Amino acid sequence: MHLEILTPEKKIFTGDVYGVQLPGVTGLFEVLDRAAPLVSALKEGRVRVLKDKQYNTLAVVTIHGGFVEVLDNRTTVLAEGADVIEE
């Protein structure tokens, strides 16, 4: 799955990953490789980027709310603001 994390100012992350854990407005959820299409609102919280099936963390990003779109094995996170915690 290809993942992009974007803010109005810059691109925070782009690359091929196994999955991503996201802070939805009703709770934490995970999008994995070949997930069904969806659009969801996100609240402030941590985004964990998963590089493989063993859930080794590739990056942790704190977002300040936004939206996520999953379509054709591409996931795009549009965040109001974001800070990279670790890569």
N, C-alpha and C positions, 0 to 999 in steps of 0.2 A: 504494500500500500504506500502511496506517496502522500506525505504530510507536509503542509505549509502552515506556519503560525505567523500571522500578519497583524500589524497595528497600523494606524493611520500614518505613522512616521517612518516605519521600517519593517523589513522582513526579519523575524526573530529566528525562525528555523525553517529549513527545507531539506527533505531527504526521504529515502525509502526506509520504512520501518515495519515492524510486525503489528504494532497496535499503539493506541494512545488512551490514557485514562483522563477523563474530563470532569470538571465540577458543574454538572447540570443544575438548573434552578430547583429541581425536586430531588437532587441527590447525585452522588458520584456514579458515572457510568463509563463503560469501556467500548471502544470501537476497535475491532480486529480486522485483519486482512480479509478482503472480499465481503465486507459487511453490506447489509441492505442499505439503500439510500435513506437518508434522513436529514432533517434540519432541526436544530435545537438551540434554545437560549442557554447561555452559560452565566454563572455567577462568579464572583471573585473567589479565587482559589488556585490550587496547584494543578498543573498539567504534567503528567508523567509520560514521557515518550519511551516506548518499549522497543528495543532493537531486535529481540528474538523471542522464541517460545518459552525460554526459561525466565522471562520477565526481567532481564538485566536492564536497568535503567540507562538510557542513552542521555537523556537530559531532563531536567526539572525546570519548569517555567511557571512563575506566578502571573496570573492574568487578572485584570480588573473588570471582568465581565465581558460579554460579547456573544458571538454566535458561532456554531459549527455547521458545516455542510459536508455530507458524505455522498459521493456520487462517482460511479465508475472506478472504484478502487482508489479514489483520491479523497483525502480529507483536508478541508480548509478551515482553520480556526481564524476568525476575524475578531480580534480582541481590542477593547477600548484602550488598553495599555498593558504592558507586560515587562517583566524583569526576569532574566535568566539567573537561576540559582546555581545550577551546576550542569556541566556538559561532560 
